[in-house]
């Protein structure tokens, strides 16, 4: 994610928000359900439990908001 352009990061956010955890989750060992997110880098994928997935989306929203704040301060 560090190498995303601003447009790619916003696009990534839109894709994340379009995903339904319930529709895409898979059972993992221990009985926990997780969603797997693939990145543009073939060797990097994320697996999130539902709460972690929601926290990730919130963190990305906050990052985009802070980027806008920094733009206004310039």
C-alpha positions in Angstrom: 0.0 0.0 0.0 2.9 2.3 0.5 3.6 2.4 -3.2 0.0 3.2 -4.2 -0.6 6.4 -6.0 -3.3 8.6 -4.5 -5.8 7.5 -7.1 -4.9 3.8 -6.6 -5.3 4.2 -2.8 -8.8 5.7 -3.3 -9.6 2.9 -5.7 -8.4 0.3 -3.2 -10.7 2.0 -0.6 -13.7 1.8 -2.9 -13.0 -1.9 -3.6 -12.7 -2.7 0.1 -16.0 -0.9 0.9 -17.7 -2.8 -1.9 -16.8 -6.2 -0.4 -19.2 -8.1 1.9 -17.4 -9.9 4.7 -20.3 -12.4 4.9 -20.2 -13.2 1.2 -16.4 -13.6 0.9 -15.3 -15.0 4.3 -13.7 -18.4 4.5 -13.3 -20.8 7.5 -9.8 -20.8 9.0 -8.3 -23.3 11.5 -9.8 -22.8 14.9 -13.2 -22.1 13.4 -12.7 -18.3 12.8 -13.9 -16.9 9.6 -11.6 -14.5 7.7 -11.7 -12.6 4.4 -8.6 -12.8 2.2 -7.5 -9.6 0.4 -5.0 -10.0 -2.4 -2.7 -7.0 -3.2 -1.0 -6.0 -6.4 2.1 -7.8 -5.1 1.7 -11.5 -5.7 3.5 -12.5 -2.5 1.4 -10.3 -0.2 -2.1 -11.1 0.9 -4.0 -10.1 4.0 -6.4 -12.3 6.0 -8.8 -10.4 8.3 -11.4 -11.5 10.9 -14.6 -9.4 10.6 -13.6 -6.9 13.3 -10.1 -6.5 11.8 -11.6 -6.0 8.3 -13.8 -3.2 9.7 -10.9 -1.6 11.5 -8.8 -1.8 8.3 -11.5 0.0 6.3 -11.8 2.7 9.0 -8.0 3.2 9.0 -8.0 3.6 5.2 -10.9 6.1 5.5 -8.9 8.0 8.1 -5.8 8.0 6.0 -7.7 9.5 3.1 -9.3 12.1 5.4 -5.9 13.1 6.8 -4.5 13.4 3.3 -7.3 15.9 2.6 -6.5 17.8 5.8 -2.8 18.1 4.8 -3.8 19.4 1.4 -5.9 22.1 3.0 -3.0 23.1 5.3 -0.6 23.7 2.4 
